[in-house]
Amino acid sequence: MCPPARTPTEQEIHGRQGRTITDHDAHEINRVEELSYDLKVRDVMTAALKTASPDMPLSRVLEILRLNRISGLLVVENEQLVGVLSLEDIVRALQKNELTAPTSRYMTRDVVTVASYDSIVKAISTFTEKQLGRLPVIDENHNLVGMITKGDITRGILVALQKDYKTEEVRRYRASHLFEDIISERTTLVLRYTIKAGDFTQGGKASSYIKRALLRLGADPQITRRCCIAVYEAEMNLIIHSTNGGILKLEVEPHRISMSATDEGPGIPDTEQVFEPGYSTATEQVREMGFGAGMGLVNMKRCVDEIKLESTVGKGSRLVMRIFIPNQTVGVSRDGQTDEPSTDH
Amino acid sequence: MNLQQIIDQLNLTVLTESRDFASITPTGGYSSDLLSCVMAGAKRGHIWTTLQAHLNIVAVAALNDVAAIIITESAQPDVAAIAKANQQGVILLSTPRPTYEINGELWQLGIHK
């Protein structure tokens, strides 16, 4: 009853719904649809079956039906499915007082089947199309291998979903205990992203990966938010201002998060002036997109506990920011406190 | 006031994939066309009104977990922006009316800060 091994999707690698771990609903719908294609009939079918042979007398079939409280039997000869016999067929035989007749005389020979290697979406459409409640399953050699009902499909999807859910839980649990499980004098998790100059289409991508990583590590949502604002501004600065792009790096330790943005030019002539609200060197084109408000470094400073900007014109810039996590490790969330950066400007 | 009611009352066009908008209740709103200000000012669950329509508003909205973006004055996001919004679960709504009017109506509907 286990779903077959398969390559995880982008969504599964990067968390539910591709962005945060909050929007479960839409994702679950997609996941069920996805599972209808991923799961095969053989994964959810019932394998052990009561069958009849073509020469079995109907009285014997009736006995099997009665003892097992079922309403029909598949008729098999040399492992091949040759027909189906239902209670209705037995009633017909009873009317003619032919209960001693062989099954082959009353069985229906034209049986709708589904293949064990078909995805369950095929079974679902056959159920709907033929208005049937159960289908015999045959393998590639046309041998009867099982039976599938709508209930089997529902159960199969639920089991697979539960497995997904557990995997996600385990993944989150492991991540949030990372710093407790690994013993060293100093454990640091380093996330590193290369940011291309002028690539606005990727703007905020590294920041969203960082957000997801921090939440998965169990970081406090407020600290995550401060971190996100700071790294987003740094990321956009590399895209907007750097000559050849740069590196965005995040170092997570139990007591602090360090962020750095490094580029190789053009360099900043006055590293004090850039902290003045409203000061910007952004081009008109970039401003039209809503950047260049002159609030980037102001926002960063507001969100972090420590900020240091070093720059040499012609060589490059290096911005280092730190957020300290008081009396706790990443992985234990702090309750009731807000350290939302002030937003009045 | 849920997002479906807001969409109906303000006659907004939904640009992204349809969702169960009635299950989303915006907690407030924020308006700016400057992305740095939005990064600092918009909160989780807010409605963001702006006349910016380019790709980068999606990243800002996703990072801030805003409930939806209302793009005003018929500014039209391109296909890439809409695709990215769908991928990241960001709701894009559109109106021909200016930001000021939309904000006024949102306030009247009880969407306060």
Interface residues (C-beta under 8 A of the other chain):
Chain A: Q17 G18 R19 T20 T22 D23 D25 A26 F200 T201 G203 G204 K205 S207 S208 K211 C228 I229 Y232 E233 M236 M289 G290 F291 A293 M295 G296 V298 N299 R302 P341 T343 H345
Chain B: R19 D20 S23 D33 L34 L35 S36 C37 V38 M39 A40 G41 T50 Q52 H54 L55 N56 I57 V58 A59 V60 A62 L63 D65 A80 Q87 Q88 G89 V90
